[in-house]
Amino acid sequence: MTQDSTDMIRQTAAHVLRTEGAAVTRMADALPEDFEAAVEAILSIKTGRVILSGMGKSGHIARKISATLASTGTPSTFVHPAEASHGDLGMITPNDLCILISNSGETSELGDIVAHVARFSIPMIGVSKNPKSTLMQAADLKLVLPDEPEACIIGMAPTTSTTLTLALGDALAVAVMERRGFLPENFRTFHPGGKLGAQLAKVAQLMHSGAALPLVTEETPMPEVLLVMTEKGFGIAGVTDDGMLTGVVTDGDLRRSMDGLMDKTAGDVATREPRVTRPHTFAAEALAMMSGRITALFVLDEDGRPVGLLHLHDCLRAGVA
């Protein structure tokens, strides 16, 4: 490939990105008039779902917006307009809200859905760049896209228009998400797999508890402490007094106290004020506390009593690291 060809390709790519980016910025400066009302309408759906539909490229964008809504706490699904005309209209109920997308606003395949929502008084949000189109005239709320030029060389391929629709859908989903008070722990409910799900795991979901905990008292002789540490296999024992964690005995403590070790008690050897964590802490935060040679953290309840143990290996197995 010649340098001229390389330069031309890069210039084309830069032109597309700048064109689409500028269009999104202009839309951000002048949101559709019904945007706030659309957010409130989505929030008002209590027992139904947000149904999205569109044909062609608009359909692809509609699927993505639906997926984003669903993953951020708003039940949603996509209905293909052509399939809707052959029975899938039954998927759209009076408890739902419809968001129909058509750049021109004259997509014929959406006609049966428009008629269906009108017949059953189902709220409808229209998304189009043509406010006078058939779709927008039928819509209860109108999200009018700015009439920006497409980024392709012939000015016809859906590029800027689909980017604007996608960005507007993201803005809707995030606005609804924030108004709903959607929290990180809610997000993990819909994203349990992969790296994202692992990063949102809580300590309580990964920790060892109950009989697995290596606990001894301040007065426990060190020979018994060694047996507990060996049996439980975490390289650590929690030292308690009246049920409260007062310190820990680690493999490092054993090495530092070798002189007369067997004549000592757990309280004599323990490291005081160890690093600890809580059940509702994100596992990623707890992992960050395991710096240096720390490989395990005791998990304390609100009263300072040990209820669990999180080991470095637990975080690694869960994919938190």
JOURSUL-V975236 format. One record per backbone hydrogen bond with DSSP energy under -1.0 kcal/mol. CO is the residue of the C=O (numbers start at 1). NH is the residue of the N-H. Records with the same first field share a line. If there is no record, write none. Layout:
CO = NH / NH
This chain:
2 = 6
3 = 7
4 = 8
5 = 9
6 = 10
7 = 11
8 = 12
9 = 13
10 = 14
11 = 15
12 = 16
13 = 17
14 = 18
15 = 19
16 = 20
17 = 21
18 = 22
19 = 23
20 = 24
21 = 25
22 = 26
23 = 27
24 = 28
25 = 29
32 = 35
34 = 38
35 = 39
36 = 40
37 = 41
38 = 42
39 = 43
40 = 44
42 = 45
49 = 97
50 = 77
51 = 99
52 = 79
53 = 101
55 = 58
56 = 60
57 = 61
58 = 62
59 = 63
60 = 64
61 = 65
62 = 66
63 = 67
64 = 68
65 = 69
66 = 70
67 = 71
69 = 72 / 74
70 = 73
75 = 50
77 = 52
80 = 84
81 = 85
83 = 86 / 88
84 = 87 / 89
87 = 90
88 = 91
89 = 92
93 = 96
97 = 51
98 = 125
99 = 53
100 = 127
103 = 129
105 = 135
107 = 110
108 = 111
110 = 114
111 = 115
112 = 116
113 = 117
114 = 118
115 = 119
116 = 120
117 = 122
123 = 98
124 = 140 / 141
125 = 100
126 = 143
127 = 102
128 = 145
130 = 133
133 = 137
134 = 138
135 = 139
141 = 126
143 = 128
146 = 148
159 = 163
160 = 164
161 = 165
162 = 166
163 = 167
164 = 168
165 = 169
166 = 170
167 = 171
168 = 172
169 = 173
170 = 174
171 = 175
172 = 176
173 = 177
174 = 178
175 = 179
176 = 180
177 = 182
183 = 187
184 = 188
193 = 197
194 = 198
195 = 199
196 = 200
198 = 201
201 = 283
202 = 205
203 = 206 / 207
208 = 309
209 = 212
210 = 213
213 = 215
214 = 238
216 = 240
217 = 220
218 = 267
220 = 266
221 = 225
222 = 226
223 = 227
224 = 228
225 = 229
226 = 230
227 = 231
228 = 232
229 = 233
235 = 251
237 = 249
238 = 216
239 = 246 / 247
240 = 218
241 = 244
244 = 241
247 = 239
248 = 271
249 = 237
250 = 254
251 = 255
252 = 256
253 = 257
258 = 261
260 = 263
261 = 264
264 = 222
265 = 269
266 = 270
271 = 248
277 = 300
278 = 281
279 = 204
281 = 203
282 = 286
283 = 287
284 = 288
287 = 290
289 = 291
291 = 294
295 = 312
297 = 310
298 = 277
299 = 307 / 308
301 = 304
304 = 245
305 = 301
308 = 299
309 = 208
310 = 297
311 = 315
312 = 316
313 = 317
314 = 318
315 = 320
